[in-house]
Amino acid sequence: MEDGVLRLFAERVKALTLAMEKMKLAEYVNLLERPWRLMYINFLAGLARGVGTAVGFTLLAALVVYILRWLVMLHLPGISGFIAEIVRMVQLRLGY
């Protein structure tokens, strides 16, 4: 009976060890022990997010301006003059 309990315990410990290795728990603990490295990694991640947000917003704004210019070209009554004024203000602000 004791032999079976030890075997079951060993199997559970082995399964737990494999699960911890899959989670990369050792690397995480190592990172927590070096706070300056953790701050450096978080700084780089934040910098990348900021640059990505800026580039994404710029592309989205350019697409919106392009679509608005296209709508002006269609000469839709009422909307065309309003959109033309918006596009003109954006172009003046950007220096086109």
Buried (B, 14 or more C-beta within 10 A) or exposed (E): EEEEEEEEEEEEEEEEEEEEEEEEEEEEEEEEEEEEEEEEEEEEEEEEEEEEEEEEEEEEEEEEBEEBBEBBEEEEEEEBEEBBEBBEEBEEEEEE
